[in-house]
Amino acid sequence: MAFLQANIYSNVLEMEVMVDVILPQQTEKTIGTATQNQGDDIPVLYLLHGMGGNHSVWQRRTAIERYVSAYQLAVIMPSTDLGWYTDTSYEMNYWTFIAEELPTIVHELFPQLSTKRANTFAAGLSMGGYGAMKLGLRKPERFAAVASLSGALAMAESMENLLQLRSQAYWEGIFGPIADFKGSDNDLIHLIETLEPSRAPRFYISCGTEDQLFPASEYAVEKLTNRQIPVTFESGTGVHDWQFWDQWIQRVLAWIHEG
């Protein structure tokens, strides 16, 4: 596998953005890590960070490069600051960047990556789990499968907990007035309830049973199941930390591969 660190310019954000990229590469080694380059039409995973992270955090905190080598999967890891993958009220349009501009840039720079829905996936942890789910729910024509690890999936139902994490000014800077969040295009539960099931990608949701966001994952799974939208829910002992995410991202990759 090849690991690249890229500085790209975002016209949407009007700023330089860092993106880490893992690409399949033809290699021959004697230590059990030989990989092959599939040429064109390489499957691609957009892997999103959580609060406090950036483009580098998956590479630094897990063995993601080694994990994906078994699947010949390209991985795109962008930095989106603390913007919650949302077009914010302070005019930083992180949603438009991640959902529209970034894929265009990626395919311009790496034309060997697939543009097919069947070969395009998204995953993330915590804030990134929210972002990945939003991609799958709002852009179902683009993604075959989407995974959330410890995601903030029921924000409208737990706003009081969010206000303990950050101030109201912060959340309204991201999403606008709190009173308008429920039922908006940023409310994942609303998106689940309005998505046509026949258009939906496959969803995978996992959360540690000791994580304070575990009830949110259960609630989202219940809503998906009620709509007959395909969802796999797996949980295990764990809290909101990298020990859990390093373990379960491996399961996510296997689930994507199993199709």
Secondary structure by P-SEA (a helix, b strand, c coil): cbbbbbbbbbccccbbbbbbbbbbbbccccccccccccccccbbbbbbbcccccccccccccccccccccccbbbbbbbbcccccccccccccaaaaacccaaaaaaaacccccccccccccccccaaaaaaaaaaaaccccccbbbbccccccccccaaaaaaaccaaaaaaccccccccccccccaaaaaaccccccccbbbbbbbccccaaaaaaaaaaaaaaaccbbbbbbccccccaaaaaaaaaaaaaaaaac
